[in-house]
Amino acid sequence: MKMHGQKLDREIAKDTGIALPQVRLAITKLQGTKAVFSCNVINFDNGVAIEGILCRFSGYFPPAAPGRKPATPAAVA
């Protein structure tokens, strides 16, 4: 999750080899401690709706992409 900043529950289950119900239970526990923020999402794969949970670390901001220009300073009036 740290590489991308967020992941779907089914991606976490696939990457770690843990069953999806166990991943969802762990996400619920982490939500209780406010270590993870999550929301319910619906993705469509060939017209089939797939429900899941999108997770993001609390207070984590992924690094800026390479080649990005620095922000311009605010204009002083």
HELIX and SHEET records of a PDB file:
HELIX    1   1 ASP A    9  THR A   16  1                                   8    
HELIX    2   2 LEU A   20  GLY A   32  1                                  13    
SHEET    1   A 3 GLN A   6  LEU A   8  0                                        
SHEET    2   A 3 VAL A  48  PHE A  57 -1                                        
SHEET    3   A 3 VAL A  36  ASP A  45 -1                                        
END                                                                             
